[in-house]
Amino acid sequence: MKVTVTDDCISCGACESICDAVFSIEDKAVVNEAAVADNEDSVKEAADSCPVNAIVVE
């Protein structure tokens, strides 16, 4: 699974509150690629919860 965050990110923190093992907020959400495989369900939930659809899961 590949996870990216687009420039549409508004740094609202929703993804980080759902899956802080993978997402952290700096100027925009940052993805910890090493943690994605162990947290796929939470990553999908975070992507679905993003208010601006800035998280792309492939």
N, CA, C and O atoms as a GROMACS GRO file, in nm:
protein
  232
    1MET      N    1   0.084  -0.117   0.000
    1MET     CA    2   0.000   0.000   0.000
    1MET      C    3   0.089   0.124   0.000
    1MET      O    4   0.183   0.134   0.079
    2LYS      N    5   0.058   0.217  -0.089
    2LYS     CA    6   0.132   0.343  -0.096
    2LYS      C    7   0.038   0.454  -0.049
    2LYS      O    8  -0.077   0.462  -0.093
    3VAL      N    9   0.087   0.539   0.039
    3VAL     CA   10   0.007   0.648   0.094
    3VAL      C   11   0.079   0.780   0.070
    3VAL      O   12   0.197   0.794   0.104
    4THR      N   13   0.008   0.876   0.012
    4THR     CA   14   0.064   1.009  -0.008
    4THR      C   15  -0.036   1.112   0.040
    4THR      O   16  -0.156   1.086   0.049
    5VAL      N   17   0.015   1.230   0.070
    5VAL     CA   18  -0.069   1.342   0.112
    5VAL      C   19  -0.049   1.453   0.010
    5VAL      O   20   0.064   1.495  -0.016
    6THR      N   21  -0.159   1.501  -0.048
    6THR     CA   22  -0.151   1.605  -0.149
    6THR      C   23  -0.135   1.742  -0.084
    6THR      O   24  -0.146   1.757   0.037
    7ASP      N   25  -0.109   1.841  -0.168
    7ASP     CA   26  -0.095   1.979  -0.119
    7ASP      C   27  -0.229   2.037  -0.074
    7ASP      O   28  -0.233   2.148  -0.022
    8ASP      N   29  -0.338   1.963  -0.094
    8ASP     CA   30  -0.470   2.008  -0.046
    8ASP      C   31  -0.482   1.998   0.105
    8ASP      O   32  -0.576   2.052   0.163
    9CYS      N   33  -0.389   1.930   0.170
    9CYS     CA   34  -0.393   1.909   0.316
    9CYS      C   35  -0.404   2.043   0.388
    9CYS      O   36  -0.331   2.137   0.358
   10ILE      N   37  -0.498   2.050   0.486
   10ILE     CA   38  -0.519   2.172   0.564
   10ILE      C   39  -0.466   2.157   0.707
   10ILE      O   40  -0.493   2.241   0.793
   11SER      N   41  -0.393   2.050   0.733
   11SER     CA   42  -0.332   2.023   0.863
   11SER      C   43  -0.434   2.023   0.977
   11SER      O   44  -0.407   2.076   1.085
   12CYS      N   45  -0.550   1.963   0.953
   12CYS     CA   46  -0.657   1.964   1.054
   12CYS      C   47  -0.630   1.866   1.168
   12CYS      O   48  -0.683   1.883   1.278
   13GLY      N   49  -0.546   1.764   1.143
   13GLY     CA   50  -0.511   1.668   1.246
   13GLY      C   51  -0.600   1.547   1.255
   13GLY      O   52  -0.576   1.460   1.339
   14ALA      N   53  -0.701   1.537   1.170
   14ALA     CA   54  -0.792   1.422   1.175
   14ALA      C   55  -0.717   1.291   1.152
   14ALA      O   56  -0.740   1.194   1.224
   15CYS      N   57  -0.629   1.287   1.055
   15CYS     CA   58  -0.555   1.164   1.026
   15CYS      C   59  -0.466   1.124   1.142
   15CYS      O   60  -0.457   1.007   1.177
   16GLU      N   61  -0.401   1.223   1.201
   16GLU     CA   62  -0.311   1.196   1.313
   16GLU      C   63  -0.389   1.144   1.434
   16GLU      O   64  -0.341   1.057   1.506
   17SER      N   65  -0.509   1.196   1.456
   17SER     CA   66  -0.589   1.150   1.570
   17SER      C   67  -0.639   1.007   1.549
   17SER      O   68  -0.662   0.935   1.646
   18ILE      N   69  -0.656   0.966   1.424
   18ILE     CA   70  -0.701   0.831   1.393
   18ILE      C   71  -0.584   0.732   1.389
   18ILE      O   72  -0.596   0.620   1.437
   19CYS      N   73  -0.472   0.774   1.334
   19CYS     CA   74  -0.359   0.683   1.316
   19CYS      C   75  -0.227   0.757   1.334
   19CYS      O   76  -0.158   0.787   1.237
   20ASP      N   77  -0.192   0.785   1.460
   20ASP     CA   78  -0.070   0.861   1.485
   20ASP      C   79   0.058   0.781   1.462
   20ASP      O   80   0.168   0.838   1.462
   21ALA      N   81   0.045   0.651   1.442
   21ALA     CA   82   0.163   0.570   1.408
   21ALA      C   83   0.211   0.601   1.266
   21ALA      O   84   0.329   0.585   1.235
   22VAL      N   85   0.120   0.644   1.181
   22VAL     CA   86   0.152   0.670   1.040
   22VAL      C   87   0.156   0.819   1.009
   22VAL      O   88   0.245   0.864   0.936
   23PHE      N   89   0.061   0.896   1.061
   23PHE     CA   90   0.050   1.037   1.025
   23PHE      C   91   0.097   1.129   1.136
   23PHE      O   92   0.070   1.105   1.254
   24SER      N   93   0.168   1.233   1.098
   24SER     CA   94   0.203   1.340   1.190
   24SER      C   95   0.184   1.472   1.115
   24SER      O   96   0.196   1.477   0.993
   25ILE      N   97   0.155   1.576   1.190
   25ILE     CA   98   0.129   1.706   1.127
   25ILE      C   99   0.252   1.794   1.145
   25ILE      O  100   0.298   1.819   1.256
   26GLU      N  101   0.302   1.842   1.032
   26GLU     CA  102   0.408   1.942   1.032
   26GLU      C  103   0.348   2.062   0.959
   26GLU      O  104   0.251   2.120   1.008
   27ASP      N  105   0.401   2.102   0.844
   27ASP     CA  106   0.332   2.204   0.764
   27ASP      C  107   0.207   2.144   0.702
   27ASP      O  108   0.106   2.212   0.684
   28LYS      N  109   0.216   2.016   0.672
   28LYS     CA  110   0.102   1.936   0.629
   28LYS      C  111   0.124   1.796   0.682
   28LYS      O  112   0.229   1.768   0.740
   29ALA      N  113   0.028   1.709   0.665
   29ALA     CA  114   0.043   1.573   0.716
   29ALA      C  115   0.163   1.505   0.651
   29ALA      O  116   0.186   1.518   0.531
   30VAL      N  117   0.238   1.431   0.733
   30VAL     CA  118   0.354   1.356   0.687
   30VAL      C  119   0.328   1.209   0.714
   30VAL      O  120   0.273   1.172   0.818
   31VAL      N  121   0.367   1.124   0.620
   31VAL     CA  122   0.343   0.981   0.629
   31VAL      C  123   0.469   0.908   0.672
   31VAL      O  124   0.576   0.927   0.614
   32ASN      N  125   0.456   0.824   0.775
   32ASN     CA  126   0.565   0.736   0.818
   32ASN      C  127   0.548   0.606   0.739
   32ASN      O  128   0.476   0.516   0.781
   33GLU      N  129   0.615   0.597   0.626
   33GLU     CA  130   0.599   0.482   0.535
   33GLU      C  131   0.627   0.349   0.604
   33GLU      O  132   0.563   0.248   0.571
   34ALA      N  133   0.720   0.346   0.697
   34ALA     CA  134   0.757   0.222   0.763
   34ALA      C  135   0.644   0.164   0.846
   34ALA      O  136   0.643   0.043   0.873
   35ALA      N  137   0.548   0.247   0.887
   35ALA     CA  138   0.439   0.200   0.972
   35ALA      C  139   0.312   0.168   0.896
   35ALA      O  140   0.216   0.118   0.955
   36VAL      N  141   0.308   0.196   0.767
   36VAL     CA  142   0.186   0.178   0.689
   36VAL      C  143   0.138   0.032   0.689
   36VAL      O  144   0.021   0.006   0.713
   37ALA      N  145   0.227  -0.061   0.662
   37ALA     CA  146   0.188  -0.203   0.649
   37ALA      C  147   0.120  -0.257   0.773
   37ALA      O  148   0.028  -0.339   0.763
   38ASP      N  149   0.163  -0.214   0.890
   38ASP     CA  150   0.105  -0.263   1.014
   38ASP      C  151  -0.024  -0.192   1.054
   38ASP      O  152  -0.088  -0.230   1.152
   39ASN      N  153  -0.061  -0.088   0.979
   39ASN     CA  154  -0.176  -0.005   1.018
   39ASN      C  155  -0.270   0.022   0.900
   39ASN      O  156  -0.333   0.128   0.896
   40GLU      N  157  -0.282  -0.070   0.806
   40GLU     CA  158  -0.357  -0.045   0.684
   40GLU      C  159  -0.503  -0.008   0.709
   40GLU      O  160  -0.554   0.083   0.644
   41ASP      N  161  -0.571  -0.074   0.802
   41ASP     CA  162  -0.711  -0.042   0.828
   41ASP      C  163  -0.727   0.100   0.882
   41ASP      O  164  -0.818   0.172   0.841
   42SER      N  165  -0.638   0.139   0.972
   42SER     CA  166  -0.644   0.275   1.027
   42SER      C  167  -0.608   0.380   0.922
   42SER      O  168  -0.664   0.489   0.922
   43VAL      N  169  -0.516   0.347   0.832
   43VAL     CA  170  -0.479   0.438   0.725
   43VAL      C  171  -0.600   0.462   0.634
   43VAL      O  172  -0.628   0.576   0.596
   44LYS      N  173  -0.672   0.356   0.600
   44LYS     CA  174  -0.791   0.370   0.517
   44LYS      C  175  -0.898   0.454   0.588
   44LYS      O  176  -0.964   0.537   0.525
   45GLU      N  177  -0.914   0.432   0.718
   45GLU     CA  178  -1.011   0.510   0.795
   45GLU      C  179  -0.971   0.657   0.796
   45GLU      O  180  -1.057   0.744   0.781
   46ALA      N  181  -0.844   0.684   0.813
   46ALA     CA  182  -0.795   0.823   0.812
   46ALA      C  183  -0.819   0.888   0.677
   46ALA      O  184  -0.861   1.004   0.670
   47ALA      N  185  -0.793   0.815   0.570
   47ALA     CA  186  -0.816   0.868   0.436
   47ALA      C  187  -0.963   0.900   0.415
   47ALA      O  188  -0.998   1.004   0.359
   48ASP      N  189  -1.050   0.810   0.460
   48ASP     CA  190  -1.194   0.831   0.446
   48ASP      C  191  -1.241   0.949   0.530
   48ASP      O  192  -1.341   1.013   0.496
   49SER      N  193  -1.172   0.979   0.638
   49SER     CA  194  -1.212   1.086   0.730
   49SER      C  195  -1.155   1.223   0.692
   49SER      O  196  -1.196   1.325   0.748
   50CYS      N  197  -1.063   1.226   0.599
   50CYS     CA  198  -1.001   1.353   0.560
   50CYS      C  199  -1.106   1.447   0.499
   50CYS      O  200  -1.170   1.412   0.400
   51PRO      N  201  -1.124   1.566   0.558
   51PRO     CA  202  -1.229   1.656   0.509
   51PRO      C  203  -1.203   1.714   0.370
   51PRO      O  204  -1.296   1.761   0.305
   52VAL      N  205  -1.078   1.711   0.323
   52VAL     CA  206  -1.046   1.765   0.192
   52VAL      C  207  -0.993   1.657   0.097
   52VAL      O  208  -0.940   1.689  -0.010
   53ASN      N  209  -1.006   1.531   0.136
   53ASN     CA  210  -0.961   1.418   0.053
   53ASN      C  211  -0.816   1.432   0.008
   53ASN      O  212  -0.782   1.406  -0.107
   54ALA      N  213  -0.731   1.473   0.101
   54ALA     CA  214  -0.589   1.494   0.068
   54ALA      C  215  -0.503   1.369   0.082
   54ALA      O  216  -0.387   1.370   0.042
   55ILE      N  217  -0.560   1.261   0.139
   55ILE     CA  218  -0.483   1.138   0.158
   55ILE      C  219  -0.516   1.043   0.045
   55ILE      O  220  -0.632   1.005   0.026
   56VAL      N  221  -0.413   1.005  -0.030
   56VAL     CA  222  -0.430   0.915  -0.143
   56VAL      C  223  -0.372   0.779  -0.106
   56VAL      O  224  -0.255   0.768  -0.072
   57VAL      N  225  -0.457   0.676  -0.113
   57VAL     CA  226  -0.415   0.538  -0.081
   57VAL      C  227  -0.419   0.458  -0.210
   57VAL      O  228  -0.523   0.451  -0.276
   58GLU      N  229  -0.307   0.397  -0.244
   58GLU     CA  230  -0.298   0.317  -0.368
   58GLU      C  231  -0.254   0.176  -0.334
   58GLU      O  232  -0.240   0.093  -0.424
   0.00000   0.00000   0.00000
